[in-house]
Amino acid sequence: MTNNLDTLATALYVRTDDLLKQSPHRAPCRPAAGIGPQISDAELVTLAVMQALLGFTSQARWLRYARAHLGPMFPYLPQQPGYNKRLRALAATMAWLICVLARDTSLWSDDVWVADSTPVEWGRSRETARRSDLAGWAEYGYCASHSRWFWGLRLHLLTTLHGLPAGFALTGAKADQRQVLLDILADPALTAGRGGQVIIADKHYYSRDFEATLAHGGIRLLRPARQGEPARPGTRFFKPLRQIIESVNDTLKGQLDLERHGGHTPAGVLARVLQRILALTTAIWHNDHTGQPIKRSLLAHDH
C-alpha cells in the first residue's frame, strides 16, 4: 500500500469520524442494549473505500488481504458475512458522505454540470432475469452508446467538469432519464443559490416541458439538436465536454469495477454501487485538498 493511499485513508477516517460524532443520527440505528461493535462505522467506511480503490471485487479476498497487510490500521476486522451486513446497513450513511465530501471541495461551486446515465448490467439469460432477487427493480433496457440490450440497472450521474459527483440515482434500465434528472435536482441542498446553472446532456434529454421545468428552476440545458430541430446554441462545446461524463463512467467501470460489484440483492447492489461512488468522491476530495493538478486521478491511490 502506498503512502498516498495511507494518507487518504487516514484523512477519510478522521473526517468521517468527526462527521458522525456531529451527526450521530446519520449512522445506522443500533439497540441501546447489547455489545457494541468492535469496528466503528468510520473505520468500516474507510475500509470499504480502500477496497474499491484497490480493486478487490470479492469481499472475502479483500478481508484476507486486509488481515495480512492492514493490521496496524484496523486492529479488528470482521468476518465476511459481518462485513457485508454492516456495509449494507451503511448505505444511507455512504450516500450522505458522498454529498458532504463533494460540498467540501473547491469544485462544488462549478456552474456547469454534465448529466448522463450508464448501464449497470447484471445478467443476460432469461433464467437470471426470472430468478434473481433483483427482478422487479432490474429490467431489460437498451444502451444506445454500445448498441446493445442488457438486463440490469442504470446509474444516473450529474457531475462537475472535473468529474465530481454532484447528484446520482440508481434506477431500472427503462427509467426516463429526464424524470430521474428532475428528481435528482429536486433536492434543495443541490440547487440552492445556483441561479444560472448550466447542465450539458445528450440529445435524449429533450422535451419542451422538461426544458421549461429546468428553466423555471434557473437551470439552462445545453444539448445537441435532434433531427429536424434548428441548430442549438453551444454546439461547439458538446463534443469535448460530453467526453467528461463518458470518462467518469469509464473510471467507475474500468478502475472501480462498477459492473463487477457482486451484489445479489437490492440492498447489496445499492451498497456496492455507493461504495464505488464514495471511493471516487473521496479521491477527488483528497486530491483537491492536497492541491493535486488532476482531481479525478486514482493512480496514486490504487496500489
C-alpha positions in Angstrom: 0.0 0.0 0.0 1.4 3.4 -0.9 1.8 6.4 1.4 -0.7 8.3 -0.8 -3.4 5.7 0.0 -2.4 5.6 3.6 -2.8 9.4 3.8 -6.1 9.3 2.0 -7.5 6.6 4.3 -6.4 8.5 7.4 -7.9 11.7 6.2 -11.2 9.9 5.3 -11.3 8.2 8.7 -10.8 11.4 10.7 -13.3 13.3 8.6 -15.9 10.6 8.7 -15.5 10.0 12.5 -15.9 13.8 13.1 -19.0 14.0 10.9 -20.7 11.0 12.6 -19.9 12.5 16.0 -21.5 15.7 14.9 -24.5 14.0 13.3 -25.0 10.6 15.1 -28.4 10.2 13.5 -26.6 9.6 10.2 -25.2 6.3 11.5 -27.2 3.1 11.3 -29.6 2.6 14.3 -28.4 0.1 16.9 -30.2 -1.3 20.0 -29.4 0.6 23.2 -28.6 -2.6 25.0 -26.1 -5.2 23.9 -22.4 -5.5 22.9 -21.1 -2.5 20.9 -19.4 -3.1 17.5 -15.7 -3.8 17.6 -15.1 -1.8 14.4 -16.5 1.7 14.2 -18.7 3.0 11.3 -15.9 5.4 10.3 -13.4 2.5 10.2 -15.8 0.4 8.1 -16.4 3.2 5.6 -12.7 3.7 5.3 -12.1 0.0 4.8 -14.9 -0.1 2.1 -13.3 2.9 0.2 -9.9 1.2 0.3 -11.4 -2.0 -1.1 -12.9 -0.1 -4.1 -9.7 1.8 -4.8 -7.5 -1.3 -4.6 -9.8 -3.2 -7.0 -10.9 -6.0 -4.8 -14.3 -7.1 -6.1 -14.5 -10.1 -3.6 -15.2 -9.1 0.0 -13.6 -12.4 1.2 -10.4 -11.8 -0.7 -10.3 -8.2 0.5 -10.6 -9.1 4.1 -7.8 -11.7 3.7 -5.6 -9.0 2.2 -6.5 -6.6 4.9 -5.7 -9.1 7.7 -2.3 -9.7 6.1 -1.4 -6.0 5.3 -3.5 -3.6 7.3 -3.4 -4.9 10.8 -1.8 -1.7 12.3 -4.6 0.4 10.7 -7.5 -1.9 11.6 -6.9 -3.9 14.8 -10.2 -5.7 14.4 -11.6 -6.9 11.1 -15.0 -8.7 10.9 -15.7 -11.9 9.1 -17.1 -11.6 5.5 -20.8 -12.0 6.5 -20.5 -9.4 9.2 -18.6 -7.0 6.9 -21.3 -7.5 4.2 -24.1 -6.9 6.7 -22.5 -3.7 8.1 -21.8 -2.4 4.7 -25.4 -2.8 3.6 -26.6 -1.1 6.8 -24.2 1.9 6.0 -25.8 2.6 2.5 -27.6 5.7 3.7 -24.5 6.9 5.6 -22.4 6.5 2.4 -24.9 8.4 0.3 -24.8 11.2 2.8 -21.0 11.2 3.0 -20.8 11.5 -0.8 -22.8 14.7 -0.7 -20.9 16.1 2.3 -17.4 15.4 0.8 -18.4 16.8 -2.6 -19.5 20.1 -0.9 -16.2 20.2 0.9 -14.3 20.8 -2.3 -13.4 23.9 -4.4 -15.2 22.1 -7.3 -18.6 22.3 -5.8 -19.1 25.9 -7.0 -18.7 24.9 -10.6 -21.6 26.5 -12.6 -21.5 23.8 -15.3 -22.7 20.2 -14.7 -22.7 17.2 -17.1 -25.6 14.6 -17.0 -25.8 11.1 -18.3 -26.7 7.5 -17.4 -24.8 4.3 -17.8 -25.9 0.6 -17.7 -25.1 -1.5 -14.7 -25.6 -4.9 -16.2 -26.5 -7.9 -14.1 -27.1 -10.9 -16.3 -28.3 -11.7 -19.8 -30.1 -15.0 -19.6 -33.9 -15.3 -19.3 -33.4 -17.6 -16.3 -31.3 -14.9 -14.5 -34.0 -12.3 -15.1 -36.7 -14.6 -13.8 -35.0 -16.0 -10.7 -32.8 -13.1 -9.5 -33.7 -11.2 -6.3 -33.3 -8.0 -8.4 -36.2 -8.9 -10.6 -38.7 -6.1 -10.4 -36.1 -3.4 -10.0 -33.7 -4.6 -12.6 -35.1 -4.9 -16.1 -34.2 -5.1 -19.8 -33.1 -1.9 -21.4 -31.2 -0.6 -24.4 -27.8 1.1 -24.3 -27.6 3.4 -27.4 -23.9 4.1 -26.8 -22.9 0.5 -27.2 -25.9 -0.6 -29.4 -26.9 -3.5 -27.1 -29.6 -4.7 -24.9 -28.9 -5.5 -21.3 -30.7 -6.7 -18.1 -29.9 -4.7 -15.0 -30.0 -1.1 -13.7 -28.9 2.3 -14.8 -26.7 4.7 -12.8 -27.7 8.3 -13.4 -24.9 10.8 -12.7 -24.7 14.5 -12.5 -21.0 15.7 -12.2 -18.9 18.8 -12.4 -16.5 19.3 -15.2 -13.8 17.7 -13.0 -15.9 14.6 -12.6 -17.0 15.2 -9.0 -20.4 13.5 -8.4 -23.0 16.2 -7.6 -26.0 14.0 -7.8 -26.8 10.4 -8.6 -29.6 7.8 -8.7 -29.8 4.1 -9.4 -32.9 3.0 -11.3 -34.3 0.3 -13.5 -32.9 0.1 -17.0 -36.1 1.7 -18.6 -36.4 4.7 -16.3 -37.0 8.0 -18.1 -33.6 9.9 -17.9 -35.4 13.2 -17.9 -37.6 12.4 -14.9 -34.7 10.9 -13.0 -32.7 14.1 -13.6 -35.6 16.2 -12.3 -35.8 14.0 -9.3 -32.1 14.5 -8.6 -32.5 18.2 -9.0 -35.5 18.3 -6.6 -33.0 18.2 -3.7 -33.0 21.8 -2.5 -29.5 21.3 -1.0 -28.2 20.7 -4.5 -29.7 23.6 -6.3 -30.0 26.3 -3.6 -28.3 29.5 -4.7 -27.4 28.2 -8.2 -29.2 30.6 -10.4 -27.8 30.3 -14.0 -26.5 26.8 -13.5 -25.8 25.1 -16.9 -26.4 21.3 -17.5 -24.9 19.7 -20.6 -26.6 16.5 -21.7 -27.1 14.3 -24.8 -30.0 14.6 -27.2 -32.1 12.1 -25.2 -32.7 14.8 -22.6 -35.3 16.6 -24.6 -39.0 17.8 -24.5 -40.5 21.2 -24.2 -42.0 20.6 -20.8 -38.7 19.1 -19.4 -36.7 22.2 -20.5 -39.4 24.5 -19.2 -39.2 22.8 -15.8 -35.4 23.3 -15.7 -35.7 26.9 -16.8 -38.2 27.6 -14.1 -35.6 26.3 -11.6 -33.0 28.7 -13.0 -31.2 25.9 -14.9 -30.2 26.1 -18.6 -29.9 22.9 -20.6 -27.4 22.6 -23.4 -27.9 19.6 -25.7 -27.3 18.7 -29.3 -30.2 19.4 -31.7 -32.3 16.4 -32.6 -33.2 15.5 -36.2 -35.4 18.2 -37.6 -34.6 20.7 -35.0 -32.8 24.0 -35.7 -29.2 24.4 -34.5 -29.0 25.0 -30.8 -26.6 27.4 -29.0 -23.4 26.0 -27.5 -23.0 23.2 -30.1 -19.2 23.6 -30.3 -18.8 22.7 -26.6 -20.8 19.5 -26.7 -18.2 17.1 -28.0 -15.3 17.9 -25.7 -17.4 18.4 -22.6 -19.6 15.3 -23.2 -16.4 13.3 -23.1 -16.1 14.2 -19.4 -19.1 12.2 -18.3 -18.1 9.3 -20.5 -14.6 9.4 -18.9 -16.2 9.4 -15.4 -18.3 6.3 -16.3 -15.1 4.7 -17.6 -13.4 5.4 -14.3 -16.3 3.8 -12.4 -16.4 0.8 -14.7 -12.7 0.3 -15.5 -10.9 1.3 -12.4 -13.6 0.9 -9.7 -15.2 -2.2 -11.2 -18.8 -0.9 -11.1 -20.2 -3.8 -13.2 -18.4 -6.4 -11.1 -19.9 -5.3 -7.8 -21.0 -8.8 -6.9 -24.3 -7.8 -5.2 -27.2 -10.2 -5.4 -30.0 -8.3 -3.6 -31.2 -4.8 -4.0 -29.6 -3.8 -0.7 -26.3 -5.4 -1.6 -26.2 -3.8 -5.1 -27.1 -0.4 -3.7 -24.3 -0.6 -1.0 -21.7 -1.7 -3.5 -22.6 1.0 -6.1 -22.5 3.7 -3.4 -19.2 2.2 -2.2 -17.7 3.0 -5.6 -19.2 6.4 -5.9 -17.9 7.3 -2.5 -14.4 6.0 -3.4 -14.4 8.3 -6.5 -15.7 11.2 -4.5 -13.1 10.6 -1.7 -10.2 10.5 -4.2 -11.3 13.8 -5.8 -11.9 15.4 -2.3 -8.4 14.3 -1.2 -6.7 15.4 -4.4 -8.5 18.8 -4.2 -7.4 19.4 -0.6 -3.8 18.3 -1.3 -3.5 20.5 -4.4 -3.2 17.8 -7.0 -3.4 19.1 -10.6 -5.7 16.3 -11.8 -8.6 16.0 -9.4 -10.0 12.7 -10.7 -6.8 10.7 -10.8 -6.9 7.5 -8.9 -3.3 6.4 -9.9 -1.8 7.5 -6.5 -4.4 5.5 -4.6 -5.0 2.3 -6.5 -1.9 0.2 -5.3 
